[in-house]
Structures are given as structure tokens and as C-alpha cells.
Amino acid sequence: MNSNIKKSLKQKLYIARKNIEINNDIYVDDEHKKMCLYYKKYQELVKQFSTKTTKITYHTLKIDKHILSENHEDDIIIFKENILISDLLYNEYNNKFINKLYVICDISYYEMWIYEQNDFIKSLTPSEIYTLRCHTHDGDIIVNYFINNNFKIDIDIDNIDNGNRKSTIIINKKIFKTNRVFILFYYQIKEFLDSNLPRLELEQYIIDNYNTFDWNKILLLYIRDINLIFSKTPKVKNTIVIYRGVSSDYYLKDSSKGFHISKTLCSHTLDHKTAFVYSSPEYNLMRVKLPKGSTAILIDNISPYTESEVLMPFDTKYYIDYPRHLINYYKKSDICPDDTKSKKINVTDLSVVIEKSESQFTSVS
């Protein structure tokens, strides 16, 4: 090797060593260097787990087609297989601290209950399924007003609105996947009118005249029929937890001696993320324990929406276990319990109280 090449290589080696010294000099000390290495590893993990999810999948049913008959024979209701997916928002690093909102229960308990609910829904008559479906699109708003207004409809039925009303009682066929318009409370209206008209003629008569009907009587019939459906519902075999997003703390204001009674039907969900969507920043979430022997319907099976909806019956009684406590709610990419990065969510824990007494609405006077 000639002297010029050797000199050039030594110069390059010198520069390389100086660069190493300069780069190493960015750390205050060994502890600082170690912290930075940990931080780099932390950043790599955050990136990695931002795409990883822990999900639970439940196999359910969904109505694919609801073919209304042209006479008063049974409708044809076609179900298809459906999947409900819950993203639990945690991974192997953060499952102990993240998302304490979700209550970890034995998944088999949910699977057993859902399996029984699938069979239960398929066992219902077409008229019972039709009646239940009314709740999922505006029917709940109308009936809740009726009950909370001392069982009186004192305004036009189409003007009843809590801010979420979507339509009149005549529903576009696309919503319920029917072959013609879906009339809310059809079977109760039919009983009220005591008409012998063929179905298509009766439907047209209802469309033309429903604003003139005695809705107090019709809605009492509806409440009776809903209670009859709940009376056939299979009981919960093992304790599960469901969720409800709320915009006020009515369940605390209306409580007495630690108990709250819901006079109306009450919608919950299996999915805590869905509940969070319906919550307000201040009041947030109800987390409800359904003990063995509770009654509930997985109404998502027949709903036009996918919200993992669970319906509780009239007069459900809740015990308030733990009112309004704050829970840290993190992003799923968080792998360290940093309180400065979490949201604070108000959660109230409640338990359904099993009572043997029948609902006040069982019979129609």
C-alpha cells in the first residue's frame, strides 16, 4: 500500500472516530443515554400497537328481508348470519391499565346468551317480530313520551320528538328492508280498529287516517304486547355486563334509597364503544350488570341498525352500586399509564334487580 493511500485511510478513520465522539456527546450521562434508548423502544412499540387490536366476535342474526304479506297471513322474514365485533382497545402491554371501562367477563357467558337469543328471536311469530321492530325506529320515542306524560298522547303523533325522531309513523321500506312501507304499531292499530278490511286496504286506510286515531288505546295495546314477548324471553344464565351512554344523570336524580326504576323500555349495548358514542362529555356511561335470572332481548338481531343493542323491559329496577366515578380512557396505542394523556370518563356501575312482580303494564284497562 503506497503512502498516499495509507494517509487517506488514516484521515477517514480519524474523521469517523471524531464523529462517534461527537454523536456520543449528545447524552448528558449514561442514565440519559439509557432513557433515550428506552424512549426509542417506546416509540417503536407505540407504532406497532397502534395497528394491533384485541377484538371479540359474536355470531348473531340479522334480518335480510322482511316481506309483508298482501293479506293477513304471516309475513316472510328471512334471516342471515351476522357478526358483532367489539374492539376492547388494549394489547399485551396495556391490558391491565387501559380502558378500565370494559369489564372483563367470561366470553362464554355472552356466547351462551347470544346463542339462546338467536333461537328466541327465530321462535317469535312474524307479528311479534314486527311489533318488536317498532321500538328500533322511532317507536321508542313515541312510547316513552306516552308513558312519561302519564299515559296520554296530547299532541299530533308525528310531532312527538326528543330531538332524534327520524320520520312519521309511515317508514320508508328501505329502512326495514320490506317490500312496502312499514307502519309503526300496525298490529295494535289493526286490533284497535277491529277491521275486516284486506291488509292492503287496511294499510291505506291507516296511512290516510292515523292522525285521527285514539293513540292512548293503541299504545296500551303495544305495551301489553311487548310485555307478552318479554314474558317468553329466556333468562340470563350467567352474569354479563352491558353499557349505556347517557346525556344526563337522570338515573341518580330519580333514584330512591340507592335504587332506580326505568318506567320505559331501556336500550343498552354489548359494546362499550357504541355506548360512548351516545354519551355526553359530562355524564358519560352506565355500566350495568345483568345477574343470573335477568330478562333482556338482543334486539340488534331485528334492528335496521348495527349497535349491539340490548333491550331491557318496562319497570326494570337497578341498584346503584357505584355512582359517577372517574375512569382513565386511553388510546389503544398507549402502552404506559400516563394520566396526562388519558380522558376522564364518568362511569356509574349498576346492577339489575330481579323481582318476581309483574310489570304495571301487563294488562290493558
C-alpha positions as CSV (number, residue, x, y, z in Angstrom):
1,M,0.0,0.0,0.0
2,N,1.5,3.3,-1.0
3,S,1.9,6.2,1.4
4,N,-0.8,8.4,-0.1
5,I,-3.5,5.7,0.2
6,K,-2.4,4.9,3.7
7,K,-2.6,8.7,4.6
8,S,-6.1,9.0,3.1
9,L,-7.4,6.0,5.1
10,K,-6.0,7.3,8.3
11,Q,-7.6,10.6,7.7
12,K,-11.0,9.0,7.1
13,L,-10.6,6.8,10.2
14,Y,-9.8,9.9,12.2
15,I,-12.9,11.7,11.0
16,A,-15.1,8.6,11.7
17,R,-13.8,8.4,15.3
18,K,-14.4,12.2,15.8
19,N,-18.0,11.7,14.6
20,I,-18.5,8.9,17.0
21,E,-17.2,11.1,19.9
22,I,-19.4,14.0,18.8
23,N,-22.6,11.8,18.5
24,N,-22.0,10.1,21.8
25,D,-21.6,13.6,23.4
26,I,-25.3,14.3,22.9
27,Y,-26.1,12.4,26.1
28,V,-25.6,14.1,29.5
29,D,-24.6,10.8,31.1
30,D,-25.1,7.1,30.9
31,E,-28.5,7.4,32.6
32,H,-29.6,9.9,30.0
33,K,-28.5,7.6,27.2
34,K,-30.4,4.7,28.7
35,M,-33.6,6.8,28.9
36,C,-33.3,7.8,25.3
37,L,-32.8,4.2,24.2
38,Y,-36.0,3.3,26.2
39,Y,-37.8,6.2,24.6
40,K,-36.8,5.0,21.1
41,K,-38.1,1.5,22.0
42,Y,-41.3,3.1,23.4
43,Q,-41.9,4.9,20.1
44,E,-41.4,1.7,18.1
45,L,-43.9,-0.1,20.3
46,V,-46.5,2.7,20.0
47,K,-46.2,2.5,16.3
48,Q,-46.5,-1.3,16.4
49,F,-49.6,-1.4,18.7
50,S,-51.4,1.4,17.1
51,T,-52.4,-1.1,14.4
52,K,-52.9,-4.1,16.8
53,T,-56.3,-4.7,18.3
54,T,-57.9,-7.2,20.7
55,K,-61.4,-7.9,19.5
56,I,-64.2,-10.1,20.5
57,T,-66.5,-11.6,17.8
58,Y,-70.1,-12.8,18.4
59,H,-72.1,-14.7,15.9
60,T,-75.7,-13.4,15.7
61,L,-78.6,-12.9,13.2
62,K,-79.8,-10.1,11.2
63,I,-83.0,-9.7,9.1
64,D,-82.1,-9.8,5.5
65,K,-85.6,-9.4,4.1
66,H,-89.0,-8.7,5.7
67,I,-91.6,-9.5,3.1
68,L,-95.0,-8.2,4.2
69,S,-97.9,-10.3,3.1
70,E,-100.7,-8.9,0.9
71,N,-103.4,-10.5,3.1
72,H,-103.3,-11.2,6.8
73,E,-101.3,-14.4,6.6
74,D,-97.8,-14.4,8.1
75,D,-95.1,-12.2,6.7
76,I,-92.0,-13.9,5.4
77,I,-88.9,-13.0,7.4
78,I,-85.5,-14.1,6.1
79,F,-82.5,-14.0,8.5
80,K,-78.9,-14.0,7.6
81,E,-75.8,-14.7,9.7
82,N,-74.3,-11.7,11.3
83,I,-71.2,-10.8,13.3
84,L,-70.9,-8.3,16.2
85,I,-67.4,-7.1,16.8
86,S,-66.2,-5.4,20.0
87,D,-62.8,-3.7,19.9
88,L,-61.5,-3.9,23.5
89,L,-58.8,-1.2,22.9
90,Y,-56.0,-3.0,24.6
91,N,-53.0,-5.1,23.8
92,E,-50.5,-7.3,25.7
93,Y,-48.7,-4.3,27.3
94,N,-51.7,-2.2,28.4
95,N,-54.4,-4.7,29.2
96,K,-54.0,-4.1,33.0
97,F,-54.4,-0.3,32.9
98,I,-56.0,0.7,29.7
99,N,-59.8,1.0,29.1
100,K,-61.0,0.1,32.6
101,L,-64.3,1.0,31.0
102,Y,-64.7,-2.5,29.6
103,V,-65.5,-5.2,32.3
104,I,-63.7,-8.4,31.5
105,C,-66.2,-11.3,31.8
106,D,-66.1,-14.9,30.7
107,I,-66.7,-14.7,27.0
108,S,-68.6,-18.0,27.0
109,Y,-71.3,-16.4,29.1
110,Y,-72.0,-13.9,26.3
111,E,-71.8,-16.6,23.7
112,M,-74.3,-18.8,25.5
113,W,-76.8,-15.9,26.0
114,I,-76.5,-14.8,22.3
115,Y,-77.0,-18.3,21.1
116,E,-80.2,-18.5,23.1
117,Q,-81.3,-15.1,21.9
118,N,-80.8,-16.1,18.3
119,D,-83.1,-19.1,18.9
120,F,-85.6,-17.0,20.8
121,I,-85.9,-14.4,18.0
122,K,-86.4,-17.1,15.4
123,S,-89.1,-18.6,17.6
124,L,-91.2,-15.4,17.6
125,T,-94.2,-15.1,15.3
126,P,-94.0,-12.6,12.4
127,S,-96.4,-10.2,14.2
128,E,-94.3,-10.4,17.4
129,I,-91.1,-9.5,15.4
130,Y,-93.0,-6.7,13.6
131,T,-94.1,-5.3,17.0
132,L,-90.5,-5.5,18.4
133,R,-89.1,-3.8,15.4
134,C,-91.2,-0.7,16.0
135,H,-89.0,0.1,19.0
136,T,-85.9,0.3,16.9
137,H,-87.0,3.2,14.7
138,D,-89.0,6.0,16.5
139,G,-91.4,3.7,18.3
140,D,-89.3,4.1,21.5
141,I,-89.6,7.9,21.3
142,I,-93.4,7.8,20.9
143,V,-93.9,5.2,23.7
144,N,-91.5,6.9,26.1
145,Y,-93.4,10.2,25.6
146,F,-96.7,8.4,26.3
147,I,-95.5,6.8,29.5
148,N,-93.7,9.9,30.8
149,N,-96.7,12.0,30.0
150,N,-98.9,10.0,32.3
151,F,-100.1,7.7,29.5
152,K,-101.5,10.4,27.4
153,I,-100.9,11.5,23.8
154,D,-101.9,15.1,23.8
155,I,-100.2,16.3,20.6
156,D,-100.1,15.0,17.0
157,I,-98.4,11.6,16.9
158,D,-96.0,12.9,14.3
159,N,-95.0,15.8,16.4
160,I,-93.6,13.7,19.3
161,D,-89.9,14.2,19.2
162,N,-87.0,14.1,21.6
163,G,-84.6,15.6,19.0
164,N,-83.9,12.2,17.4
165,R,-87.2,11.4,15.6
166,K,-86.4,10.2,12.1
167,S,-89.8,10.0,10.3
168,T,-93.6,9.8,10.7
169,I,-95.2,6.5,11.7
170,I,-95.0,5.6,8.0
171,I,-91.5,4.3,7.5
172,N,-89.7,4.0,4.1
173,K,-89.4,0.4,3.0
174,K,-85.6,0.7,2.7
175,I,-85.2,1.2,6.5
176,F,-86.7,-2.2,7.4
177,K,-85.9,-4.0,4.2
178,T,-89.6,-4.5,3.5
179,N,-91.4,-4.7,0.2
180,R,-93.6,-1.7,1.0
181,V,-93.9,0.9,3.7
182,F,-93.6,-0.2,7.3
183,I,-96.4,1.2,9.5
184,L,-95.4,1.6,13.2
185,F,-97.7,-0.2,15.6
186,Y,-99.6,-1.8,12.7
187,Y,-100.9,-4.9,14.6
188,Q,-102.1,-2.8,17.5
189,I,-103.8,-0.3,15.2
190,K,-105.5,-3.3,13.5
191,E,-106.8,-4.6,16.8
192,F,-107.9,-1.1,17.8
193,L,-109.9,-0.6,14.6
194,D,-111.3,-4.1,14.7
195,S,-111.5,-4.0,10.9
196,N,-112.1,-6.8,8.4
197,L,-110.6,-5.0,5.5
198,P,-108.0,-6.9,3.5
199,R,-104.4,-5.9,4.5
200,L,-103.6,-3.7,1.6
201,E,-106.8,-1.7,2.0
202,L,-106.4,-1.5,5.8
203,E,-102.8,-0.2,5.4
204,Q,-104.0,2.5,3.0
205,Y,-106.8,3.4,5.4
206,I,-104.2,3.7,8.2
207,I,-101.9,5.9,6.1
208,D,-104.8,8.2,5.3
209,N,-106.3,8.5,8.8
210,Y,-103.8,7.6,11.5
211,N,-103.6,11.1,12.9
212,T,-107.3,10.8,14.0
213,F,-106.9,7.5,15.9
214,D,-107.1,7.2,19.7
215,W,-103.4,6.6,20.3
216,N,-103.8,6.2,24.0
217,K,-105.6,2.9,23.4
218,I,-103.2,1.8,20.7
219,L,-100.1,2.4,22.7
220,L,-101.6,0.5,25.7
221,L,-102.1,-2.5,23.4
222,Y,-98.5,-2.1,22.2
223,I,-97.1,-2.1,25.8
224,R,-99.2,-5.2,26.6
225,D,-97.8,-7.0,23.5
226,I,-94.2,-6.1,24.3
227,N,-94.7,-7.4,27.8
228,L,-96.0,-10.7,26.5
229,I,-92.9,-11.0,24.3
230,F,-90.6,-10.4,27.3
231,S,-92.5,-13.0,29.3
232,K,-91.2,-15.6,26.8
233,T,-87.6,-14.4,26.8
234,P,-85.0,-16.8,28.1
235,K,-83.4,-15.7,31.3
236,V,-79.7,-14.8,31.6
237,K,-77.9,-17.9,32.7
238,N,-74.6,-16.2,33.9
239,T,-73.8,-12.7,34.8
240,I,-72.9,-10.4,31.9
241,V,-72.2,-6.7,31.7
242,I,-73.9,-4.2,29.2
243,Y,-73.4,-0.5,28.7
244,R,-75.5,2.6,28.1
245,G,-74.4,6.1,27.0
246,V,-76.3,8.9,28.7
247,S,-76.7,12.7,28.4
248,S,-77.9,13.3,31.9
249,D,-77.7,11.7,35.3
250,Y,-81.5,11.0,35.5
251,Y,-80.9,7.6,36.9
252,L,-79.3,9.3,40.0
253,K,-81.8,12.2,40.3
254,D,-84.8,9.8,40.1
255,S,-83.3,7.2,42.4
256,S,-84.6,6.4,45.9
257,K,-82.6,4.7,48.6
258,G,-80.0,3.6,46.0
259,F,-82.5,2.2,43.5
260,H,-83.6,3.5,40.1
261,I,-86.6,2.1,38.2
262,S,-86.9,2.7,34.5
263,K,-90.6,3.1,33.6
264,T,-89.9,2.8,29.9
265,L,-88.1,0.3,27.8
266,C,-84.3,1.0,28.0
267,S,-81.7,0.4,25.4
268,H,-78.2,-0.7,26.2
269,T,-75.4,-2.3,24.2
270,L,-72.9,-5.1,24.4
271,D,-70.3,-2.7,23.0
272,H,-68.8,0.0,25.3
273,K,-67.6,2.0,22.3
274,T,-71.1,2.3,21.0
275,A,-72.3,3.5,24.4
276,F,-69.5,6.1,24.4
277,V,-70.8,7.5,21.1
278,Y,-74.2,8.1,22.8
279,S,-72.7,9.7,25.9
280,S,-72.2,13.3,26.7
281,P,-68.8,14.7,28.0
282,E,-70.2,15.3,31.4
283,Y,-72.4,12.3,32.3
284,N,-71.0,9.6,30.1
285,L,-71.8,6.0,30.9
286,M,-73.9,3.5,32.8
287,R,-72.2,0.1,33.2
288,V,-74.9,-2.4,34.0
289,K,-74.5,-5.9,35.5
290,L,-77.2,-8.4,34.4
291,P,-77.2,-11.2,37.0
292,K,-78.4,-14.7,36.5
293,G,-82.2,-14.7,36.1
294,S,-82.3,-11.2,34.4
295,T,-84.5,-10.6,31.4
296,A,-83.2,-8.9,28.3
297,I,-83.6,-9.1,24.5
298,L,-80.8,-8.8,21.9
299,I,-82.9,-6.6,19.7
300,D,-79.9,-5.9,17.4
301,N,-81.0,-9.1,15.6
302,I,-84.1,-7.4,14.2
303,S,-82.9,-3.8,14.2
304,P,-82.1,-1.9,11.0
305,Y,-79.0,-0.6,12.8
306,T,-75.9,-2.3,14.0
307,E,-75.3,-1.2,17.6
308,S,-75.2,-4.5,19.5
309,E,-78.4,-3.2,21.1
310,V,-79.8,-5.0,24.2
311,L,-83.4,-4.1,25.3
312,M,-84.5,-4.1,28.9
313,P,-88.2,-4.4,29.8
314,F,-90.5,-1.9,31.3
315,D,-90.1,-1.3,35.1
316,T,-86.5,-2.6,35.2
317,K,-85.1,-1.9,38.6
318,Y,-81.5,-1.0,39.1
319,Y,-79.4,-0.9,42.2
320,I,-76.7,1.8,42.0
321,D,-73.5,0.1,43.1
322,Y,-71.0,2.9,42.5
323,P,-72.2,6.3,41.2
324,R,-70.1,8.6,39.0
325,H,-66.5,7.6,39.4
326,L,-63.8,8.6,37.0
327,I,-62.1,6.1,34.8
328,N,-59.0,6.8,32.7
329,Y,-59.7,6.2,29.0
330,Y,-56.6,5.8,26.8
331,K,-55.9,5.3,23.1
332,K,-55.2,1.7,22.2
333,S,-51.6,2.7,21.2
334,D,-50.8,3.9,24.7
335,I,-48.5,1.4,26.5
336,C,-47.8,3.4,29.7
337,P,-50.4,4.6,32.2
338,D,-49.8,8.3,31.6
339,D,-52.7,10.2,33.2
340,T,-51.8,13.4,31.2
341,K,-52.7,11.5,28.0
342,S,-56.0,9.9,29.1
343,K,-59.6,11.1,29.0
344,K,-61.6,11.1,32.3
345,I,-64.9,9.4,31.9
346,N,-67.7,9.4,34.4
347,V,-69.0,5.8,34.9
348,T,-71.8,4.7,37.1
349,D,-72.0,1.0,38.0
350,L,-75.4,-0.5,38.4
351,S,-76.9,-4.0,38.8
352,V,-80.3,-5.1,37.6
353,V,-82.5,-6.3,40.5
354,I,-84.6,-9.4,39.8
355,E,-88.1,-9.1,41.0
356,K,-90.9,-11.5,40.7
357,S,-93.7,-9.0,40.5
358,E,-95.2,-8.4,37.1
359,S,-95.0,-5.1,35.2
360,Q,-97.7,-2.5,35.9
361,F,-98.4,-2.6,32.1
362,T,-99.2,-6.3,31.8
363,S,-102.9,-5.8,31.3
364,V,-104.8,-3.1,29.4
365,S,-107.7,-1.5,31.3
